[in-house]
């Protein structure tokens, strides 16, 4: 895996070149918790969010690690 993290103006963008999804971590103004969303429709705002940025990043890395397994596919070579 080659996870890339990019700091944007209001979010952290996390990508992996071998998957067709982009994850974003944003901090909510009202409760200061961190929430994960993605281009493919994942919406962490429906949950409780994360109290720490590191926990949100760890969660995204876990989703990327399991991206293909969650779809019933084998990880591509070199993933």
N, C-alpha and C positions, 0 to 999 in steps of 0.2 A: 504494500500500500504506500501511496505517496500523497498523504493528506496535506492539503495546502490551506493555510489559514490567512485570511486577508482582513485587516481592520478597515471598516468603512465608516462613514460619518455617524451612523446610528446603529450599526450592527457589526457582528463578526461573521464573515462569510467563510464557510468550510466546504471544501470540495475535494474530490478524488478523481483524477482524470479517467479512470476506468468505469465510473458509474455516471448515469444520466440524471443526476439530482444535485441540487445545490442546497445546502443547509445554512440557516441564518440563526444567530443567537442575538436576541434583543432584550434590553432591560426595560421593564414596565415602569412608567412614571408613578403609578398609583401605589405600588407595593414594593418596588425596587427588586423584584425577583426576576430571574433570567428565564426566557422562554425560547423554545426552538420551533422554527417553522422550516418548510422546504418548498421548493418549486413544484414537487410532485404532489403537494396537497397535505403533507403532514402539518398539523396545527397544534403545537404544544400549549397554546393559550387556553385550550379546553381543559387542561390539567392544572396542577398546582405550581408548576414552574420549579426552578431551582434556586436555592438560597445563595449559592456561590457560583461564580462563573466557571470555576474548574470542574464542578459537577456537571454543568451543562455541556462543556466541551467533552468530558468523558462519555456522556450519554450519546453525543453525536458520533464520536469515534466508534462506539459500540454499534450504532445503527449502520455506519459505513462498513464495519467489519462483517456484519450479518446481512448486508444488502442482497447478495445473491442467494444465500441460504433461505432468507425469508420469502423468496420467490420460487423456492423449490429448484434452484439451479446450483450447479457447481461453481465455485470461484474460478475465474479465469486464470490461466497460467500467469504467474508473476504477481498475483494480487496479494 
